[in-house]
Amino acid sequence: MPPVKTPQPFQFDEKVAAVFPDMIKRSVPGYNDIILQIQKLAGRFIKANSHAYDLGCSLGAASLAMSYGNQQHDVEIIGIDNSAAMLKQCQRNIDKFKLTTPISLQQEDILRVQFKSISMLVLNYTLQFIQPEQRLGLLNNIFDAMLPGAILLISEKIHFRDPKINQLMIELHHQFKRDNGYSELEISQKRSALEKVLLAETRDKHLQRLKEVGFNQVVCWHQQINFASFIAIKD
Ligand SMILES: C[S@@+](CC[C@H](N)C(=O)[O-])C[C@H]1O[C@@H](n2cnc3c(N)ncnc32)[C@H](O)[C@@H]1O
């Protein structure tokens, strides 16, 4: 039997970029539903003469969904990621489509972006990779640049305070991955690789922080096993 390699910490490099669309659908319960709803929400919330951001855009699924959903004029979709490998593949994906609402890509750390006139902003499974103590600052920056009526959508892997419930959710998630063709070894190696880079919080923590930032309208609108999605609307 070949020796089992010690897993390295997870990185969004070229190897991950090559398999990413397949990987995320097979490992994140509800991923496709959320992308579809991002398209619908874009149709409702994106305003003329504004910006829609996709932070940690990876291969551009949420950017493309917003571009397809948008019905307004003079809108720019901005996809931001700090991984050159992801953005290279993202540009190739975008170039395959004839888009009426353009998508521009920026290689940048989302903690350094100066946001402008936001009507929609998506953090689809990206906030979980930001150090917990930096999350409030990032959300404050976003809030300050949001127009009245703008929407923020955050999807995350979540943690449960009750250890037995938490364990049950982890097992159900691993079952979901097995059902999608992952082996025990792949599941356990991915888990170790992500352990120190994906820092999940509870659903209550997300809701409470969004209120602290200043959002009055906040809801967890989607949850499947240990993956949840939140919406916050600025008054
Ligand atoms: C799980 S993926 C996001 C999936 C994507 N939003 C989607 O819906 O398909 C997380 C992405 O966040 C990016 N990322 C992580 N930390 C970042 C940071 N500080 N600044 C910019 N991008 C970051 C990673 O390179 C990766 O592409």
The ligand as an ORCA input file, in Angstrom:
! r2SCAN-3c Opt
* xyz 0 1
  C     -14.682     28.407     -0.106
  S     -14.033     29.528     -1.224
  C     -15.421     30.552     -1.661
  C     -16.398     29.936     -2.607
  C     -17.084     30.917     -3.537
  N     -17.469     32.113     -2.868
  C     -18.266     30.265     -4.194
  O     -19.410     30.653     -3.897
  O     -18.077     29.376     -5.048
  C     -13.114     30.692     -0.303
  C     -12.339     31.669     -1.194
  O     -11.913     32.769     -0.381
  C     -10.624     33.159     -0.789
  N     -10.008     33.890      0.339
  C      -9.717     33.419      1.571
  N      -9.211     34.400      2.349
  C      -9.198     35.535      1.579
  C      -8.783     36.873      1.802
  N      -8.292     37.274      2.983
  N      -8.899     37.768      0.788
  C      -9.387     37.379     -0.422
  N      -9.801     36.123     -0.688
  C      -9.710     35.208      0.296
  C      -9.929     31.849     -1.169
  O      -8.839     32.051     -2.054
  C     -11.087     31.079     -1.827
  O     -11.108     31.249     -3.225
*
